[in-house]
Amino acid sequence: MHLLLLVFCFLLLRLIPPKFNLPLGCFGLDPAETVFIDDREQNVKAAEQFGITGILCDTHENVRKELQCLALL
């Protein structure tokens, strides 16, 4: 599974599902094999609607746990 960490200074725009095409296309990633981590629930939900696994970054421990569950750590 690919791990894609989008830092919002990369886009500097509100993320809505069509804008996920840009980074996925640039890196040639399959949404089903991509993980999106963000501290805003609306962005995580938008990624999930696009077929991307979303992780809400509310705490570092939660992110670590979620990544371990996905066998990425």
N, C-alpha and C positions, 0 to 999 in steps of 0.2 A: 504494500500500500504506500502510495506517495504521501509525503507530508508537505503541505503547502501552507506556509505561514505568511499571510498577507498583512503587511504593516500599512496602516491607513495613510501614511505619508506617501505610499506608492501610488495610490489613486487620488487622494485628497478630495474625494467625492463620496456622497452617500452611496453605499452599495445596494443595488437592486439586482435581482437575478440576471438580467441581460448583461450586466457589467462583469459577471463572472466569466463570460466568454473570453475576454481579453487575456487575463492571466493564464487560464486553462489552455487557450489556443497557443499562446506564446511558448509555453513550456511543454505542449503536447500531452497534457494530462487528461486522463479519463475521470470525470466527476465521481464515479463510483469508487475510484481508487485514490481519492483525495480527501484530506482532512483540513478543515478550516477552523482556526482558533481565533476567537475575538472576545472582547469584554462587553460587547453590546448584544443583548439577546435578539434584537430585531435583525441584526446582520447574520447571526448564527442561523436563525430561522430562514432567512432568505437563501443562505447557502444550502440548507437542507432541502428546500423546495426545488433547488436546482440539481439535487441528487448527490450533493457533497455531504460527507459526514461532518457535522458541526460540533464543536466543543465550546461551551461557555467558559471563558476565563474569569471565573469569580475568585478563585484562589489558585495558587501554584500547586497546592496539593491535589485539587480537583483535576487540573490539567494533567498532572503526572499520572493520577489514577486512571483517567480516561485513556491516555496514551498507552498505559500498561495493558488495559483491557483490549485494546486494539493490537496488542503485541508490537508496538512501535518503540517501546522502551524496555 
